[in-house]
Amino acid sequence: MSTLQVRELRGGYATAEEIVKGVDLDVAPGDLAIIIGPNGAGKSTLLKLIAGLLKPKQGSIALGDHVMAAGDAQLACRSGLSFVPQERNVFGNLTVLENLEMGGYVLKTEVATRIEEQLVRFPLLRKRLKDKAGSLSGGQRQVLAVAIALMTNPSVLLLDEPTAGLSPAAADEILTMVQQLAQSCLAVLMVEQNALLALEYGSRGIVLVAGRKIRDENAADLVADQEIRHLFLGGGKKN
């Protein structure tokens, strides 16, 4: 059974708006599912609808056997879903430790234990605990943003363009980290503009065009598909 189940999801930023137009998808533990598509396809909007930051016009979102209330981000978080936005995903004026404490805000107990788990998982953060998050490099901030999201021990992690603005080396490090999280039986759904690179790390690729899912298959198969490469991955067709 998939951890995340999305059925006939429709919605946008206004009641009458439909940017996402009837999307179905499933993400299971161990999946690293990469959403790709042209600008304006509704990729980030889809993540926000799933995360409860936007209220769907239609459709359902379930985590396991539990159907989520529409547009309730706090409930989604408490139920096992964490979302890392592309921007403003850390508190720049707070220390790394304070950021992790904020990530555990909804927890009643075990905050210190969860912080220690993140420091073991991401050793670089231990060295920067007293530093302001705003002083971290771009890649380090993304690691911290993911660590904050993992404080609630989610079953599903949503990532919106985690490599945006990073150097190629830093992007590789972040994608390796995300791949390892998925391999630890976390279900990961990620939007990435650097589609070709992301699909090299992902297990599945989901192609979104004009708010509709047109492909959902093995990531390696999408990379090898010449039509997909031509349209979305920056590669030309072979003669």
C-alpha positions as CSV (number, residue, x, y, z in Angstrom):
1,M,0.0,0.0,0.0
2,S,1.3,3.5,-0.8
3,T,1.9,5.9,2.0
4,L,0.6,8.9,0.0
5,Q,-2.5,8.6,-2.2
6,V,-3.8,11.5,-4.2
7,R,-7.0,11.1,-6.2
8,E,-8.5,13.5,-8.8
9,L,-6.8,16.5,-7.2
10,R,-7.9,19.9,-8.6
11,G,-7.2,23.4,-7.4
12,G,-5.1,26.6,-7.5
13,Y,-4.8,29.9,-5.6
14,A,-8.4,31.0,-5.8
15,T,-11.7,29.2,-5.4
16,A,-12.5,29.1,-9.1
17,E,-9.0,28.6,-10.3
18,E,-7.7,25.2,-11.6
19,I,-4.0,25.0,-12.0
20,V,-3.9,21.4,-11.0
21,K,-6.4,19.5,-13.1
22,G,-7.4,16.1,-11.8
23,V,-4.0,14.5,-10.7
24,D,-3.8,11.0,-9.3
25,L,-0.5,9.7,-7.8
26,D,0.8,7.3,-5.3
27,V,4.1,7.5,-3.4
28,A,5.2,4.5,-1.3
29,P,8.0,4.1,1.3
30,G,11.3,4.0,-0.5
31,D,10.1,6.0,-3.5
32,L,11.9,9.1,-4.7
33,A,9.3,10.4,-7.1
34,I,10.5,13.4,-9.2
35,I,7.9,15.8,-10.7
36,I,9.1,17.4,-13.9
37,G,7.5,19.6,-16.5
38,P,7.6,23.0,-18.1
39,N,7.3,26.3,-16.2
40,G,3.7,26.9,-15.2
41,A,2.7,23.2,-15.3
42,G,1.5,23.4,-11.7
43,K,4.3,21.4,-10.1
44,S,4.7,23.6,-7.0
45,T,1.0,24.2,-6.7
46,L,0.5,20.4,-6.6
47,L,2.9,20.1,-3.7
48,K,1.1,23.0,-1.8
49,L,-2.3,21.3,-2.3
50,I,-0.9,18.0,-0.9
51,A,0.7,19.8,2.0
52,G,-2.5,21.6,2.9
53,L,-1.2,25.1,2.2
54,L,-3.9,25.4,-0.5
55,K,-7.4,24.1,-0.3
56,P,-8.3,21.8,-3.2
57,K,-11.3,22.5,-5.3
58,Q,-11.9,18.7,-5.7
59,G,-10.2,15.4,-4.9
60,S,-8.8,13.6,-1.9
61,I,-5.4,13.1,-0.2
62,A,-4.7,10.2,2.1
63,L,-1.8,9.1,4.2
64,G,-2.1,5.3,4.5
65,D,-5.7,4.7,5.5
66,H,-6.3,8.2,6.8
67,V,-8.0,10.7,4.5
68,M,-6.7,14.2,5.1
69,A,-8.9,17.2,5.8
70,A,-8.6,19.6,2.8
71,G,-6.4,22.6,3.2
72,D,-5.2,21.8,6.8
73,A,-1.4,22.1,6.8
74,Q,-1.1,21.6,10.6
75,L,-3.1,18.4,10.5
76,A,-1.1,17.2,7.5
77,C,2.1,17.8,9.5
78,R,0.7,16.0,12.6
79,S,-0.4,13.1,10.4
80,G,3.1,12.4,9.0
81,L,3.7,14.8,6.1
82,S,6.4,17.4,5.9
83,F,6.9,20.1,3.2
84,V,10.1,21.9,2.5
85,P,9.4,25.0,0.3
86,Q,11.9,26.4,-2.2
87,E,12.4,29.7,-0.4
88,R,12.1,30.9,3.2
89,N,12.6,27.4,4.5
90,V,14.8,28.3,7.5
91,F,14.7,31.1,10.1
92,G,17.8,33.1,9.1
93,N,18.0,35.2,12.3
94,L,17.8,32.1,14.6
95,T,20.6,29.7,15.3
96,V,20.7,26.2,13.8
97,L,19.6,24.8,17.2
98,E,16.7,27.2,17.4
99,N,15.6,26.2,13.9
100,L,15.6,22.6,14.9
101,E,13.6,23.4,18.0
102,M,11.1,25.3,15.8
103,G,10.8,22.1,13.7
104,G,9.8,20.2,16.8
105,Y,7.2,22.9,17.8
106,V,4.2,20.6,17.3
107,L,5.8,17.8,19.4
108,K,4.8,17.5,23.0
109,T,7.8,15.4,24.0
110,E,11.1,14.0,22.6
111,V,12.3,17.3,21.1
112,A,15.8,16.8,22.4
113,T,15.8,13.2,21.1
114,R,14.7,14.3,17.7
115,I,17.3,17.0,17.6
116,E,20.0,14.5,18.4
117,E,18.7,12.2,15.6
118,Q,19.2,15.1,13.1
119,L,22.7,15.9,14.3
120,V,23.7,12.2,13.9
121,R,22.1,12.2,10.4
122,F,23.6,15.5,9.4
123,P,26.9,15.9,11.3
124,L,27.7,19.3,9.7
125,L,24.8,20.8,11.7
126,R,26.4,19.8,15.0
127,K,29.4,22.0,14.2
128,R,27.1,25.0,13.4
129,L,24.6,24.7,16.2
130,K,25.2,28.2,17.6
131,D,25.6,29.9,14.3
132,K,22.7,31.8,12.7
133,A,21.0,29.9,9.9
134,G,21.5,33.0,7.7
135,S,25.3,32.5,7.8
136,L,25.1,29.0,6.3
137,S,26.0,28.3,2.7
138,G,23.1,27.5,0.3
139,G,23.7,23.8,0.5
140,Q,24.0,23.9,4.3
141,R,20.7,25.8,4.5
142,Q,19.0,23.1,2.5
143,V,20.4,20.4,4.8
144,L,19.0,22.4,7.7
145,A,15.6,22.9,6.0
146,V,15.3,19.1,5.5
147,A,16.4,18.4,9.1
148,I,13.7,20.8,10.3
149,A,11.2,18.9,8.2
150,L,12.4,15.6,9.6
151,M,11.9,16.7,13.3
152,T,8.3,15.4,13.2
153,N,9.5,12.0,12.0
154,P,7.3,12.1,8.8
155,S,6.4,9.2,6.6
156,V,6.1,11.5,3.6
157,L,8.6,14.3,2.6
158,L,7.6,16.9,0.0
159,L,10.5,19.0,-1.5
160,D,10.1,22.0,-3.8
161,E,13.2,22.5,-5.9
162,P,15.8,21.8,-3.2
163,T,18.8,22.4,-5.6
164,A,17.6,25.8,-6.8
165,G,20.5,28.2,-6.8
166,L,23.1,25.7,-5.7
167,S,26.4,24.9,-7.4
168,P,26.6,21.6,-9.3
169,A,28.6,20.0,-6.5
170,A,26.2,21.2,-3.8
171,A,23.2,20.0,-5.9
172,D,24.8,16.5,-6.1
173,E,25.2,16.5,-2.4
174,I,21.6,17.5,-1.7
175,L,20.2,14.9,-4.2
176,T,22.5,12.2,-2.7
177,M,21.1,13.1,0.8
178,V,17.5,12.9,-0.5
179,Q,18.1,9.6,-2.2
180,Q,19.5,8.2,1.0
181,L,16.4,9.4,2.9
182,A,14.2,7.6,0.4
183,Q,16.2,4.5,0.7
184,S,15.6,4.6,4.5
185,C,11.9,3.9,3.7
186,L,10.7,7.5,3.6
187,A,8.3,8.3,0.8
188,V,9.7,11.4,-1.0
189,L,7.9,13.5,-3.6
190,M,10.1,16.2,-5.1
191,V,9.7,19.0,-7.7
192,E,12.9,19.8,-9.6
193,Q,13.8,22.1,-12.5
194,N,17.1,20.3,-13.0
195,A,15.1,17.4,-14.3
196,L,17.8,15.4,-15.9
197,L,20.0,15.4,-12.8
198,A,17.2,14.7,-10.5
199,L,16.0,11.7,-12.5
200,E,19.4,10.2,-12.2
201,Y,18.8,10.0,-8.4
202,G,15.1,9.3,-8.5
203,S,13.2,6.0,-8.7
204,R,10.2,7.4,-10.5
205,G,9.5,10.3,-12.8
206,I,6.1,12.1,-13.0
207,V,5.6,14.4,-15.9
208,L,3.1,17.3,-15.4
209,V,1.9,19.4,-18.3
210,A,-0.8,22.1,-18.0
211,G,-1.8,20.8,-14.6
212,R,-2.3,17.2,-15.8
213,K,-0.1,14.1,-15.2
214,I,0.8,12.7,-18.6
215,R,3.5,10.2,-17.6
216,D,4.4,8.3,-14.4
217,E,7.0,5.6,-14.7
218,N,10.5,4.4,-13.9
219,A,12.9,7.4,-13.8
220,A,15.5,5.6,-16.0
221,D,12.9,4.9,-18.6
222,L,12.0,8.6,-18.8
223,V,15.7,9.6,-19.1
224,A,16.0,7.1,-22.0
225,D,12.9,8.4,-23.8
226,Q,14.0,10.6,-26.6
227,E,10.7,12.6,-26.8
228,I,10.8,13.3,-23.1
229,R,14.5,14.3,-23.3
230,H,13.7,16.6,-26.2
231,L,10.7,18.3,-24.5
232,F,11.8,18.5,-20.8
233,L,15.3,17.3,-20.2
234,G,17.4,19.5,-22.5
235,G,18.5,16.7,-24.8
236,G,17.9,16.5,-28.5
237,K,16.4,13.6,-30.4
238,K,18.8,11.1,-31.9
239,N,18.7,10.8,-35.7
